[in-house]
Amino acid sequence: MRIRHMARMNQRSCRRRGIGRLGVCVCVIPLVLAGCGGSDYDTSTPESVLVAARAMVENGDARRLPELIDITPRDIEFEDGVTEASAIAEVKGKLSELLGRLWVVGEELQRQFPDETLDTLDEAVGMVNEATEADWTDMIGGFLADPFEFLEVQEDRLEILDLGDGTAAVLWDDEPAFGGFIAILETGDGWKVGIPIELVQDSEYWPQTRYEWSVVASMLLGIENSLEDFEREVRGGGFKSLSRAAERAGRIVGESVVVQGVIYAMMKRDTDDGDDAEEEE
């Protein structure tokens, strides 16, 4: 992971200025973001967020990773009395359970195949590429095989640009991470990865209602259920190698994500069509 401060980047400031503006807005992939007994983690600087994420994984506390995510809710209350803050908290709770399940499965795989490493995943990636385009083997399989080495590899691809204004932009392989929609923000509770609310709320796919937030939580539950099915296969001795298990994990999670995404997109489309019909009336 490379940390660069703006004061040291004058020769590159013009090229990166656009990245800096985009970096004020944030999006997150939590998987690539921990002490036992409720230990606290230092997030006093932008780079310490990634250090804390790694510490959580190393300490077997991956389910706490959502604590490093900040999604600023609107000050609204839905018809059933639930606030958007509570709805977002529900989604983060489901994400926490999903990551906890992922960690448990990974521990079992590492117990069964202690001599296999990330190098064995090349075979799995090839198998998935032949069968489906929904290839999550590199990410899911890599994390399950060796989460510590997996995070080291990801950290080497990251560059954090401290913009000096309470925000830090993130580059992935020298490009704006996720199209510029990922950054780290300073909050009242330390630095965190956040969501670009002022941008995403205008997106047709951003949850706008209590029901839509509940659907997002259900989507995460659906992915966790897929992992639970995979865990049963693992504990039942259904795989003879880590490559085979990683191939299965990448496929089952990838397919689940695609299916849940399609369901959500169709739900949003129907909702938007209904709103348009009401406006016409």
Order of alpha helices (4+ residues) and beta strands (2+ residues): beta-alpha-alpha-beta-alpha-alpha-alpha-alpha-beta-beta-beta-beta-beta-alpha-alpha-alpha
